């Protein structure tokens, strides 16, 4: 996660910086007070004096550079990560103000920022590696501060931002990680797959499904062959409730990997939810061919057949209840259609039984040891009860009555 680096030797001679920057403003009482406060390491007083000078005096680039220096020294006097990062961010803002007043300071500012960046990255890596070795939460928090400061100092650099996110995860700052990783994927030309996966999982776990879908669309464009990213993307679409988008995403993925049983199963389950039974049956049938031991796949295939049969029954009922003059067909044609639908309904009911029996068998005790598997077994038994009754198999219906759980619950 954190690459080992040989540390860059770096010393900031803050006193030298102050003396170098200060000459032009030495006549201001506020700036003289600020310089004296820095010498006494009273950085709050120094910052107050600098801000007062910026309000009252003729503002110069050197005053802003002095302020940036005070803010960085103030950061070194605290180890609260968010405050530390904020002080470095404010120092960068002060330098930007100096550049706005005198572009000739650009070389000085860039050089100072490179030194600060290298120092903070090296500090962060040392703290992170020490924390990992000794399991020290305090060191992880220091790593957060240092990496965050490096990211604030060089806003175009992605590496410290990613490392800050990893450090925050180590201390359980799940919510705080999301905006950090968002910054990372926004900065990196092609963000690392691990960062996309981590951020996608965090979005899903916090129910930010639309954000997850958008992010993982981007990720799979950069890394189209990565199956974990593809699976995360499909899961995000599933959770979002946007069935149409999810169906498109699954269809694309099945075209890429037609023999992936998980994709076939999820696609079929979505089609079942959308009441597109013929397509659902085709996908689920292929899913259980690829993975016969998937009890949920077997159950959903049986359910797809049952629901398709119920749809035929509804069509038959609608034909029988409709006024004769509204059908634009002869009575004989209507009866023929009803007989055809009845035959198809019976065939679908017959087709439902084998996968439902396999689902029941795959979840038979003593193998059932999870609550979810027990529910699946009961659902399979209840679906079988319906199929047995409607195909005139009373003995088999009686055999599955107990495993439905209905008798025990008094229903």
Order of alpha helices (4+ residues) and beta strands (2+ residues): alpha-alpha-alpha-alpha-alpha-alpha-alpha-alpha-alpha-alpha-alpha-alpha-alpha-alpha-alpha-alpha-alpha-alpha-alpha-alpha
